[in-house]
Amino acid sequence: MSLPARLIEGYEAFRSGRLAAEQDRYRDLAEQGQSPEIMVIGCCDSRVSPEVIFDARPGELFVVRNVANLVPPYSPDGTYHGVSAALEFGVGALRVKHIVVLGHARCGGVRAFAEDRAPLSPGDFIGKWMSLIAPAADKLGPRGDAPPADYLARLEQASIINTLGNLLTFPGLRKLIERGSVALHGAYFAVATGELLMLDQQSGQFVPAASGAVRA
């Protein structure tokens, strides 16, 4: 079975456009390898592509995507840890200088957790995965009379902060952060408006990216 026609069309546009314009860059990346300074932990959501949001060139971002842009706490127990493995590679092999946790509005994973939806499968991989949000929800407290949309936005942002805390449970990464070799950042993308907010570490609030942009 061939690839979907949309992908073939997209590849043809890429080959005649961006690839032609950046062929030398691709050749250099192929020969010298990648050396991105920024790692982005984003959501699988098709509306929230880090490369598109940040207008990144090939080789600029090391991107890891999963449901709801989560990172489990450090747990070297011999089982499979895809996010932790990617983090280990980004920090240990690529030596990235920045790690950005990129959350977003209208996140289906966060909504599923908040609404305690029924499992999608007998194994319920998503339900288990989304339980990582529980500490953020506990800290946020009950929804009360807040409108559902407002509560979900607060939970989406609280989850970003919780994930940044989970990153600090990795001993090697924590040492690099304490030395100033690696910096952590939280970001939140509003799908409808395209607005990007960045977490202000001092206030704990998300502010427009123009006042807190990531700089290498």
N, C-alpha and C positions, 0 to 999 in steps of 0.2 A: 504494500500500500504506500502510495507516495505521500509526501508531506502535504498539509493543507495548502490550497492555492494562495491563501493570504500570506503564508510564510515564504513561499516561492517569490511572490510579488515583492514582498518586503526585502528579501535578499537581493533581488535584482536591483532595487532602488539603492540599497546599501552599496552594492558592488560598483555601480556606476556613479554614485555620489560620494559618500563619506570615505569608502575604501580608496577610491581613486585620489581623493584629496589628501588622505593621510597614509598612503601606502608606505612611505619612508618610516613613519612612526611604527606601523605594524611590523615592518621588517626589523627595526631596532628592538622592539619588544620581544620578537621571536628569538633574536640572537642573544640579547643581553638578559632576558627574563624581566619579570615585573618587579617594581620597587615602589608600590604606592605608599604614601605617608598616612593615608586616612582609611580607616576601616569603618564601614557602616553596617550596623545590625538593624535590618529593616523587616517589614512585614511582607508576606507572600502576596498580599492584596494586589491585584493587577492594576489598580489605580495609582499605586504609590511606588514608582520605580525610582530608586535613588539616583541612577545615572541620568534620568530625565530631569528630576527635580533640581539637581546640582549641575546640570549641563556638563557632565564629566566626559573627558576624552578617554580613549582606551588606555588602560594602565594606571589611571589616576585613583580609582577607588577599589578597595577590596571589600566586596559586598557579601554579606550572609543574610539570607532571608528565611523567615519561618512564620508560622501563624502567630500574629500579635507581637512580633519583634521582642521575643523573650530570651533570657539567658538563665539557665538553671544555676543554682549555687554550685560551687566547686564540690565535686563528688567523684573522686577517682576509684570507682568500685568495680572496674573490669567490664562493665556493660558498654553499649554503644552510646557515644555522646557526640553527635554531629556538630552542635553549636560549640561545645567546648573544644572539640578538635580544630574547628576553624579558628577559634580564638587563639588557641595555642600556636597554630601556624602563623596567624597574622602578627602575633606579638613576638614569638620566638624565632621564626624564620624570616618574615618580611620586615620585622622591627618597625611596625607602624608607630607613628607619633601621636595620632588622635584616634579615639574610638567614639563614634557617634551612634547613640541609640535613637533611631528614627521611628517614632510612633505616628499615628494619624487619626483623624476624625472618622467616625462611622465605621469603626473596626468591628467586623463580624465576630471575631474571636472574643473580644471584650464583651460584646453584647450577649453572646451565648453564655458566657460565664455569669454575667449580671442577671440574666433571665433564667438561669439554671435549666437550660433546655435539655430535652431528652437526648440520649446518646445517638450518634449517627450510625454506629456500628456496634456489634457485640464487644469488640475489643476497646472501643471508645478511646482511641488515641488522643483525640482533641480534648475530651473532657479531662483526661489525666494531665495533658500538657497545660491546659488553661488553669489548672489548680495552682500553677505558679503565681497567678495573680492574687490569690487569697490574702497574702500579707498586705498587699497594697489596699485591697478592699477593707480589710480589718482596720488599717490605720485611717482610712478615709471615713469609716463609720457608716451607719445606716443612711439610706437615701432620704428618708423622711418625706417631706412635702416637696422636695426639689423635682422639677420636671425631669422626665426620663432622659431627654437629650442632654440636659445640663449635668446630670449625674454621670452619664456615660462619658462625657468629655472629661470630667474630673477624674474618673477612674482610668481612662486612657492615659492621662498625664501622670497620675499617681503610679501607674504600672511602669512607666518609663523610669521614674525615680527609683522604684523598687528594683528594676533591672540593673540600674547603675550601682545600686548597693550590692546586688549579687555578683557583679563584676569584681568588686573589692574582696570577695571571698577567695579569689584565685591568688594564692600566695605570691607567685612570681610577678603577676601583673600589679599587685598591690605595691610591691617593692619598687617597681618601675615608676608607678604613679607618685609614690612618696619621694623619689629622687627627682621628679620633674621630667622624666624621659618620655612619659606617656600622659596624655590628658584625656579625661572623659567628658563627653558632652551629651546633653539630652536635647532632642528636637521633636517638634510636633507639626505635622502638615495638615492643613485644612483642605480637604479634597475639593469642596465646592468653590472656594475662593482662591485657592492656590497660595494662601498665606502660610508662611513658615515662622514658627515660634521657636525660640531657644530657651533652655532652662538657665535662669540666673542662679548660680550656685549660692550666692549670699542670701537672696530673698526666698529662694525655693519656688519662685513664680516663673511662668513661661512668658517671655517678652518677645516682641518682633525681632526677627533675625538681624535686621539692620543695626540693632544696638548690641548684638552679641554674636557677631559672625565668627566662624572658626577661621583661625589664621595659622599657617604653618610656622 
